[in-house]
Amino acid sequence: MSTLIEASEPASCRILVVATAGGLTNAAPILEISRILAARGYHIDFGTLQGQEHFAKPYHFISRVHTLGPGIPIDVEEREYLRMTEWDIAKGFGPVMQTKQFLDSSWPCVYSSLSAIMTDPERRPDLILGDYLVDAVRDMQIEYDIPIAMHWPQMPFMALPASYIPGHAGLQIEVMTSEHATIRQRLINELVPLRIAPAAIRYKRWLRQMRKTAGVHRMLATPRKPDHLMLVNSFFGVEVPKDLPPNVVAIGPVLADEYGALDDEMIRFLEEHRKVLYIALGTHVLLGGGALEKILDGAMSSLRADVIDGIIWSIRGMARRQFDLGAAIRTSSGKHATVQELLDGCNPDFRFLEFAPQRALLAHPSTRCYLTHGGASSTNESVYHGIPTVTIGVYFDQLQNAIRLRDAGVSVPLDKHKFTAQDLSHAIATIMRDDSGSFRQNCQRLQQVAGVASRRKFLAADMIEEVLFDHRGRRNGPDKGRPLHLQTADMRMPYWKAKNWDLSALVGGVTILALGLVVVLPVTLVKAL
């Protein structure tokens, strides 16, 4: 199903942007990169699930929206994200794989819809720019020999290993590198693949059956290095520095040049309060009522102690429903109020918002601390605007982002299962008082680095063009078997040859033979004499 949004002049090349699971957080970065490509004359289409077509409205250059499959029902979304909130990898990885199964469940529809687009000469793109959750894009690369670029919010997990990064990349626990890790921490990370194996095997069986039912009998490979262009929406300073192949490029933080403004009420609130705590736990994070009440209690405790003088909490309807509205919370005045009364605005120093212009709030000088779940967008926006954070990671990359921000010196992380209201108020006080000045210094340092790195979204567009030109030249020339020009040769060689094991064996054999001759020959000559 396709909906024409706005007619546009034909471009030299058509690029299809695809984002399904993950909502606008996953779609926005690749749409921003598409904005640059559209300005260069490329024809941009957008593919997503039903109910998410409105993501394209602010991007007037998009000529056509393709609905790739049904959206996720609200009740299913709420159930699954509540289950994700209960992740506890200390107890096993079964829930993690169940979530991966939920996110991958749209594959049959997306695969079928993309296949229909690829076989239609009027709609077939010259390149697909996809979000990392859309495996069907990689299927299109295999089946239709189309170049692809995949967007990742962080360095890809289970790929690009480094000897000083313990365990599998993207699945680290407690530490991101071995540099200051104890033997226990390193061992815990190295054992993660064994702990995850049973759940991963069940997931692979389900995935294989789903693909087989759709008539696809191959599984997608998970090589150490990709065979396509990979654009990572992060930067070194947050990410652990490591060697990257030419087709993996850190291009983040990808942010829009303009963002929504504060309304008059918010401007007045921020002018009257100079030490504001901003709370936002993302679109999909659904913490249980107990955790939400601890956050309320800890924030109010900070307010009573004059560590902060105002609180703004952005929380959407589905997350609000997790509150116990009758629970009593001690307010900044020392009196008690129910959660419902706080939601209704009974406290002049506390504002609940259904939606907040987040970047405008983070950019305002009155916003001094940010309580976040550590999602990809929130991480990029906090460092770009130089705001220290208290981070409560809930699932997926949020858990690693909490460690990354801690290691960068700009955050105090809290464990979602163990934190108390007192832990939260202490973390806020640690940031606000900043006795050593390290939070201020590191926030300024990282903000400046992020400001420079944010210009690399133009590099992302350049790399996409480069891949297009290379593919067009290979496809139209006599040497059609030539691989992607950015792919390193070791990915097309046997492992033993790429590591020169044969040469090492040859040299070792010759050395042993030579040593043998040196030792044996004199003895033989002496005996002969």
C-alpha positions in Angstrom: 0.0 0.0 0.0 1.5 3.4 -1.0 0.3 6.9 -0.3 1.4 9.8 -2.4 2.3 12.7 0.0 3.8 15.3 -2.2 4.8 15.3 -5.8 8.5 16.1 -6.4 10.7 16.6 -9.4 12.4 13.4 -10.6 15.8 12.8 -9.0 18.7 11.0 -10.5 18.4 8.3 -7.9 15.6 7.0 -5.6 16.4 6.2 -2.0 14.0 4.3 0.2 14.2 5.0 3.9 12.8 2.2 6.1 12.1 2.3 9.8 9.5 0.1 11.6 10.0 -0.9 15.2 11.3 1.6 17.7 9.1 4.5 16.7 10.3 8.0 15.8 13.5 7.6 17.9 14.7 5.1 15.2 13.2 6.9 12.2 14.3 10.5 13.0 18.1 10.1 12.4 17.8 8.5 9.0 15.1 11.0 8.0 17.6 13.8 8.9 20.3 12.2 6.8 17.7 11.9 4.0 17.0 15.7 4.3 20.6 16.3 3.2 20.3 13.8 0.3 17.1 15.4 -0.8 18.8 18.8 -0.9 21.4 17.2 -3.3 18.6 16.1 -5.7 17.8 12.6 -4.5 14.3 11.3 -4.6 13.3 10.1 -1.1 10.6 7.6 -0.3 9.7 6.4 3.3 8.5 2.9 4.4 7.1 2.2 7.8 4.3 0.4 9.7 0.6 1.4 9.7 0.0 4.2 12.2 3.5 5.6 11.8 3.1 7.3 8.4 2.9 10.7 10.1 6.6 10.5 10.9 7.1 11.7 7.3 5.0 14.9 7.7 7.7 17.3 8.9 9.9 16.1 6.0 8.2 17.7 3.1 10.8 16.4 0.6 9.4 12.8 1.0 7.5 12.0 -2.1 5.8 8.8 -1.2 5.1 6.8 1.9 4.9 3.0 1.8 2.9 1.2 4.5 4.8 -2.0 5.0 2.5 -3.8 7.4 0.1 -3.4 10.3 1.1 -1.4 13.3 1.4 -2.8 16.8 -1.9 -2.7 18.7 -1.7 -0.4 21.8 -2.5 -3.2 24.3 0.2 -5.4 22.8 2.7 -2.5 22.9 1.9 -1.8 26.5 2.1 -5.5 27.5 5.5 -6.0 25.8 7.1 -2.8 27.0 6.0 -3.5 30.5 7.6 -6.9 30.2 10.8 -5.3 28.9 10.9 -3.1 32.0 11.2 -6.2 34.1 14.5 -7.3 32.4 17.0 -8.6 34.9 20.0 -10.2 33.1 21.3 -11.4 36.5 18.4 -13.9 36.3 18.9 -14.9 32.7 18.5 -13.7 29.1 15.1 -15.4 28.3 13.1 -12.1 28.5 15.7 -10.4 26.3 15.2 -12.9 23.5 11.4 -12.7 24.0 11.7 -9.0 23.3 13.8 -9.6 20.3 11.2 -12.0 19.0 8.5 -9.3 19.6 10.5 -6.7 17.7 11.1 -9.1 14.8 7.5 -10.3 14.5 6.7 -7.7 11.7 9.4 -9.3 9.4 7.0 -11.3 7.2 4.9 -8.3 6.3 7.8 -6.0 5.8 9.7 -8.6 3.8 6.7 -9.1 1.5 6.0 -5.4 1.1 9.7 -4.6 0.3 9.8 -7.5 -2.2 6.7 -6.0 -4.0 8.4 -2.6 -4.1 11.7 -4.1 -5.5 9.8 -5.9 -8.3 7.9 -2.8 -9.3 10.0 -0.7 -11.8 8.1 2.5 -10.9 8.9 2.2 -7.2 12.1 0.2 -7.1 14.8 2.3 -5.2 18.5 2.6 -6.1 19.5 2.2 -2.5 17.7 1.4 0.8 18.6 3.3 4.0 17.3 1.2 6.8 17.1 1.1 10.6 19.1 -1.7 12.3 15.9 -3.5 13.5 14.6 -4.0 9.9 16.3 -7.3 8.9 14.2 -7.4 5.7 16.4 -4.7 4.3 19.4 -7.1 4.4 17.2 -9.7 2.6 16.6 -7.2 -0.2 20.4 -6.7 -0.6 20.8 -10.5 -1.0 17.9 -11.1 -3.3 17.9 -8.0 -5.5 21.6 -7.0 -5.5 20.7 -3.5 -4.1 23.1 -1.4 -2.1 22.0 -0.8 1.5 23.1 1.4 4.4 22.0 0.4 7.9 21.7 2.9 10.8 22.7 1.8 14.3 22.1 3.9 17.4 25.3 2.4 18.9 28.2 0.2 17.8 26.5 -3.0 16.6 26.3 -5.8 19.1 27.8 -9.2 18.3 30.2 -7.6 15.8 33.4 -5.6 15.5 35.1 -7.3 18.4 38.2 -5.9 20.1 40.5 -7.8 22.5 40.1 -5.1 25.2 36.3 -5.2 25.1 35.3 -8.2 27.3 32.6 -10.6 26.0 30.5 -9.8 23.0 30.3 -6.2 21.9 27.0 -4.6 23.0 26.4 -7.1 25.7 28.7 -5.7 28.4 27.8 -5.9 32.1 29.2 -3.4 34.6 32.2 -2.4 32.4 32.8 -1.4 28.8 36.5 -2.3 28.6 39.0 -4.4 30.4 41.2 -1.4 31.2 40.1 -1.0 34.8 38.0 -4.1 35.1 38.7 -6.8 37.7 39.2 -10.5 36.7 35.7 -11.1 38.1 34.1 -8.5 35.8 36.0 -9.7 32.8 35.0 -13.3 33.5 31.3 -12.3 33.9 31.4 -10.7 30.5 33.2 -13.5 28.8 30.6 -16.0 30.2 27.6 -14.0 28.8 27.6 -16.0 25.5 27.2 -19.2 27.5 24.4 -17.8 29.6 22.5 -16.4 26.7 22.9 -19.6 24.6 19.7 -21.5 25.6 17.5 -18.5 25.0 19.3 -17.6 21.8 18.8 -21.2 20.5 15.1 -21.0 21.1 15.0 -17.6 19.4 16.9 -18.9 16.4 14.5 -21.8 16.0 11.5 -19.4 16.1 13.2 -17.1 13.6 14.1 -20.0 11.2 10.5 -21.2 11.3 9.1 -17.7 10.6 11.4 -17.2 7.6 10.7 -20.7 6.4 6.9 -20.1 6.5 7.5 -17.0 4.3 9.5 -19.1 1.8 12.9 -17.9 2.9 15.1 -20.8 3.8 18.3 -19.0 4.5 19.3 -17.2 7.7 21.1 -13.9 7.8 24.7 -14.2 8.6 26.2 -12.3 11.6 29.8 -11.7 10.4 32.5 -9.9 12.5 32.4 -7.1 9.9 29.4 -6.1 7.8 29.2 -6.5 4.0 27.3 -3.2 3.6 27.6 0.4 4.8 26.9 0.8 8.5 26.2 4.3 9.9 26.6 4.5 13.7 24.6 7.4 15.3 27.2 8.0 18.1 30.8 9.2 18.5 34.0 8.3 20.2 33.8 10.0 23.6 30.6 8.2 24.4 31.5 5.1 22.4 34.6 3.1 23.3 37.3 3.9 20.7 38.2 1.0 18.5 39.5 0.2 15.0 36.7 0.2 12.4 36.6 -1.1 8.9 36.0 1.5 6.1 32.3 0.6 5.7 31.5 1.3 9.4 31.4 5.1 10.2 30.5 6.9 13.4 28.3 9.8 12.2 26.5 10.9 15.4 25.0 12.6 17.1 22.6 13.1 14.2 20.3 15.9 15.3 17.9 18.3 13.5 19.2 21.8 13.0 15.9 23.2 14.4 13.7 22.0 17.3 10.4 22.9 18.9 10.3 26.0 21.1 9.0 26.3 24.7 5.6 27.7 25.2 4.9 30.8 27.4 4.0 28.7 30.5 7.3 26.7 30.3 9.3 29.9 29.8 7.7 31.5 32.9 8.4 28.3 34.9 12.0 28.2 33.9 12.5 31.9 34.6 11.1 31.4 38.1 13.2 28.3 38.8 16.9 28.3 38.2 17.8 24.8 39.4 15.4 22.5 37.5 15.5 18.7 37.3 14.1 17.4 34.0 12.7 13.9 34.0 11.9 12.0 30.8 12.1 8.2 30.6 11.4 7.9 26.9 8.4 7.0 24.8 8.3 3.3 25.4 9.8 2.8 28.9 7.0 1.8 31.2 8.3 1.6 34.7 6.0 0.0 37.3 4.2 2.2 39.9 6.7 1.3 42.6 9.7 2.7 40.6 7.7 5.8 39.6 6.8 6.5 43.2 10.5 6.2 44.2 11.4 8.7 41.5 8.7 11.1 42.8 9.8 10.6 46.4 13.5 11.1 45.6 12.8 14.2 43.4 10.6 15.7 46.1 13.3 15.1 48.7 15.8 17.0 46.5 13.2 19.8 46.2 12.7 20.0 50.0 16.5 20.1 50.6 16.8 23.0 48.1 19.2 21.0 46.0 16.8 21.8 43.1 14.0 24.3 43.0 11.8 22.9 40.2 10.9 19.7 38.5 9.6 19.1 35.0 8.5 15.5 34.2 7.5 14.6 30.6 5.4 11.4 30.7 2.9 10.2 28.2 -0.5 8.7 29.0 0.5 5.0 28.8 3.3 5.5 31.3 1.0 7.6 33.5 -1.3 4.7 33.8 1.4 2.8 35.7 1.1 5.3 38.7 -0.8 4.4 41.8 -2.8 7.6 41.7 -3.8 7.3 45.3 -0.3 7.0 46.7 0.7 9.8 49.1 3.9 11.7 48.4 5.5 14.3 50.7 5.7 17.6 48.7 8.2 20.4 48.8 6.2 22.2 51.5 6.4 19.1 53.8 2.7 18.3 53.4 1.4 15.1 51.7 -0.4 15.0 48.3 -1.6 12.1 46.2 0.0 11.4 42.9 -3.3 12.4 41.2 -3.1 15.8 42.9 0.5 16.2 41.7 -0.5 15.3 38.2 -3.2 17.9 38.4 -0.7 20.6 39.3 -1.2 21.1 43.0 2.6 21.9 43.5 3.8 25.1 41.9 7.4 23.8 41.7 6.4 20.6 39.8 5.1 20.3 36.3 3.9 17.1 34.6 3.7 17.3 30.8 2.3 14.9 28.3 4.8 16.1 25.8 7.9 18.4 26.3 10.1 20.1 23.7 13.0 18.1 25.1 15.9 19.9 23.3 14.5 23.3 24.1 14.4 22.3 27.8 17.9 20.8 27.7 19.2 23.9 26.0 17.7 26.3 28.7 20.2 27.4 31.4 17.7 26.7 34.2 17.8 23.0 33.4 20.6 21.7 35.5 20.1 17.9 35.7 18.4 15.3 33.6 16.9 12.0 34.8 16.8 9.8 31.8 16.5 6.1 30.8 19.6 6.5 28.6 18.0 5.9 25.2 19.9 6.7 22.0 18.2 10.0 21.4 18.3 11.1 25.0 22.0 10.2 25.3 22.9 12.2 22.2 20.8 15.2 23.2 22.1 15.4 26.7 25.7 15.4 25.7 25.1 17.8 22.8 23.5 20.3 25.2 26.0 19.7 28.0 23.6 18.4 30.7 24.7 16.0 33.4 22.4 13.0 33.9 21.1 10.5 36.4 20.6 7.4 34.3 18.3 4.5 34.9 18.8 2.1 32.1 15.9 -0.3 31.5 16.7 -2.4 28.4 18.8 -2.9 25.3 21.3 -0.1 24.6 20.1 1.9 27.6 22.0 -0.5 29.9 25.3 0.1 28.0 24.6 3.9 27.5 24.3 4.2 31.3 27.8 2.8 31.6 29.1 4.9 28.7 27.9 8.1 30.2 29.3 7.1 33.6 32.7 6.4 32.1 32.6 9.7 30.3 32.2 11.5 33.6 28.8 13.0 33.0 26.4 10.7 34.7 25.5 8.9 37.9 23.8 5.5 37.0 21.2 3.8 39.1 20.1 0.2 39.0 16.4 0.0 38.0 15.9 -3.0 40.3 17.8 -1.7 43.4 17.6 2.1 43.5 15.8 3.8 46.4 14.4 7.3 46.7 17.4 8.1 48.8 19.8 6.8 46.1 18.1 9.1 43.6 18.2 12.2 45.8 21.9 11.5 46.6 22.7 11.2 42.9 20.9 14.5 42.2 22.8 16.2 45.0 26.1 14.7 43.7 25.6 16.3 40.3 24.1 19.6 41.5 26.8 20.3 44.1 29.6 19.0 41.9 32.2 19.5 44.6 35.2 18.7 42.4 33.8 20.4 39.3 34.3 17.2 37.3 30.7 17.0 36.0 30.8 20.6 34.8 34.2 20.1 33.1 33.3 16.8 31.5 29.9 18.1 30.3 31.7 21.0 28.6 34.3 18.8 27.1 31.8 16.3 25.7 29.5 19.0 24.5 32.3 20.5 22.4 33.3 17.2 21.0 29.6 16.4 20.2 29.2 19.7 18.5 32.0 18.9 16.1 30.8 15.3 15.7 27.3 16.3 14.9 28.5 17.7 11.5 29.2 14.1 10.4 25.6 13.6 9.3 26.9 15.2 6.1 29.6 12.6 6.0 26.8 10.0 6.3 25.2 11.4 3.2 28.6 11.4 1.4 29.1 7.8 2.3 25.7 6.9 0.9 26.5 8.6 -2.3 29.9 6.9 -2.5 28.2 3.5 -2.1 25.7 4.4 -4.8 28.4 5.4 -7.2 30.4 2.3 -6.6 27.4 0.0 -7.0 26.3 1.7 -10.2 29.7 1.4 -11.7 30.0 -2.3 -10.8 26.5 -3.1 -11.9 26.9 -1.4 -15.3 30.4 -2.5 -16.0 31.9 -5.8 -17.2 33.3 -6.7 -13.8 30.0 -7.4 -12.0 31.6 -9.7 -9.4 33.7 -6.9 -7.9 32.8 -6.5 -4.2 31.8 -3.3 -2.3 34.9 -1.0 -2.5 34.7 -0.4 1.2 34.8 -4.0 2.3 38.1 -5.3 3.7 39.6 -8.3 1.9 39.7 -10.5 5.0 35.9 -10.9 4.9 36.2 -12.7 1.5 39.1 -15.0 2.6 39.3 -18.1 4.7 40.1 -17.2 8.3 43.4 -19.1 8.2 44.5 -17.1 5.2 43.4 -13.7 6.5 45.4 -14.4 9.7 48.4 -15.8 7.7 48.3 -19.0 9.6 49.7 -20.9 6.6 52.7 -18.5 6.4 53.3 -18.8 10.1 53.1 -22.6 9.8 55.5 -22.5 6.8 58.0 -20.2 8.6 57.6 -22.4 11.8 58.3 -25.5 9.8 61.3 -24.1 8.0 62.7 -22.8 11.3 62.3 -26.2 13.0 63.9 -27.8 10.0 66.8 -25.4 10.1 67.3 -25.8 13.8 67.1 -29.6 13.3 69.8 -29.4 10.7 72.0 -27.2 12.9 71.7 -29.7 15.8 71.6 -33.0 13.9 74.1 -32.4 11.0 77.2 -31.8 13.2 76.4 -34.9 15.2 76.0 -36.9 12.0 79.3 -35.6 10.7 81.1 -36.4 13.9 79.8 -39.9 13.9 80.8 -40.2 10.2 84.4 -39.2 11.0 
